[in-house]
């Protein structure tokens, strides 16, 4: 049975429906502005609060962390709205290929599709649970502080935000507004991971098709190879589209991640209570978990795309006629250039790059700790 719309594609449905509700994708209504305008206003007051703050260093560091996190969520949401039609067109292409795999006569391909779908849904659930836990942590932090603080800093001219009743009003407002930020931040990660997982699935489809060339006639082999070349071009186009839509977001997050992780590790050294330590660990877990998921699957795509060339070479291509041999040699040559998710359209996003980022972050943390000590 054909999937009627991109909302019904199992890989995308959960996160896409959240984005449709807030009208970031598939729709355009008042909810978009209800989410964005308050957050842009709040984020502006957060940076003003950091600029004018005379509070202790631990409060400033935590407020800066939340301000950068909110800014990232706003950037993601604004770029989603700005590139709405590009995202929707890309997902329509995924829908077509998903339908083809659902209707495939090859049981192995259908099994790989089911596994990919299960993985996408599992990751989405885990990320949403992490987001809910982090939202609770943001709002619980004041309960463990030794002085009166808010979940995150805001600047209101002429008002002492820590005086009653202004403190209670600000606290209630922040309590209500935080979940909307998760809806701007987490579904974006889940959606991009779903895109990457589908590209990984495409690589595995190619590998499967190529490895099964051993037992077919020369005419059938040539037909399959031509199909694989067309499918490989679609894969390359998909990865290029993902890069066009996300590469500069990833560049910003690459730079922000190191700074935020360094700040949170430093905060662990200077906070005073066990409760604060637990909450800060949840902050670290959120940004670390988001980054690990993205870098891990980007690395998997990089590796699986290289395995396509290996699968083509293992197809006994030297037994085919000369014309088919030349075709598959060109296919192998192109497959040796891996498909990579890029950071700033320059550096491939993989685990090696992530390790380098962690090493640099820890180095700056130890330096900051010595200076503070």
Secondary structure, 3 states (H helix, E strand, C coil): CCCCCHHHCCCCHHHHHHHHHCCCCCCCCHHHHHHHHHHHHHHHHHHHHHHHCCCCHHHHHHHHHHHHHHHHHHHHHHHHHHCHHHHHHHHHHHHHHHHHHHCCCCHHHHHHHHHHHHHHHHHHHHHHHHHHHHHHHHHHHHHHCCCCCCCCCCCCCCCCCCCCCHHHHHHHHHHHHHHHHHHHHHHHHHHHHHHHHHHHHHHHHHHHHHHHHHHCCHHHHHHHHHHHHHHHHHHHHHHHHHHHHHHHHHHHHHHHHHHHHHHHHHHHHHCCCHHHHHHHHHHHHHHHHHHHHHHHHHHHHHHHHHHHHHHHHCCCHHHCCHHHHHHHHHHHHHHCCCCCCEECCCEECCHHHHHHHHHHHHHHHHHHHHHHC
